[in-house]
């Protein structure tokens, strides 16, 4: 399977749109990429089960920032952050 049948075409189109975003959306997109990279690097270093929380928080931050990018590109307001006090983990 390739292209639209397996969703790859849509995913690539979405990444291309995000990569060419400007201003706040571009900043949020870069923040999401950085958060995903941080989580990826942290997983092999996990030494205890309770350390997983930090990785989950970082991934939540990345998902939130991508939601902000989607909203910005669609001309909608930024979504509310579920946690008071910021994005945590970054």
N, C-alpha and C positions, 0 to 999 in steps of 0.2 A: 504494500500500500504506500502511496506517496501523495503529496499535495493535499488538496482539500478533503480527500477521502479519510485521511488519518488525522486531520487537524493541523498538520505541519504548516501548510500554507497560511492558515489563519494566524498561527503563533508567530511565524516569521513576519507577517505583515504587522502584527501588533508590536513586536520588538522594533521593527523599523520605524514605526510611528513614534514610539517612546524615545528612541535614540535621536530623533530629530525635533523633539520638544524643545521649547525655549523657556527662559525665565524660571519661574517657580517650579513648573513641571519638570524641567530639565534637572534642577537641583534635587527634587524629590526622587526622580528616576535614578540619578547617580547615588543618592543615599540608599535606595533600595538595593542597587547592585552591590554597594559596599557592605550593607548588612548581610546579604546572602553570602558574600565572600567571607566575611568575618565568621559567620556560622559554620561555613564549610571548613574553615581552618580550625575552628574550635572543637569540632566533633572528635577528631582523632586524639585530642589531648584530654578528653574527659576521663577523670580518674574516679569519680563517684557519681552515683545516681542523682544526688541533689544538684550537681553541676549542670544537669540537663535543663534546668529552669532558665539559666542564662541564655542558652542556645534557643530555647523556645521563645523567650522574650525578644531576642534579636530577630528571629524569623517573623514574629508578630509585627515588629517594627517595619520590616521589609514589606510585608503584605499591606500594612497601613499606608506606607508611602506609595506603593503602586496604586492603591485605591485613590489616593490624592491625585496622582498623575491622571488616572482615568477621568476623574471628576473635572480636573482642569481642562483636559482636552475636549471634554463634552460640554464645557461651559457651565458646569454645575458647581455648587459650593463644596468646599473640602468636607469630607466626612468627619464626624466627631471622633476624637480619640477616646477609646474605652477606658483608659487609665488616666486619672488626674496626675498631674505632676510631670508630664512629658512622655517621651517615648521609651525611656528605660533601656538599658542594655547598650546604648550608644552614647 
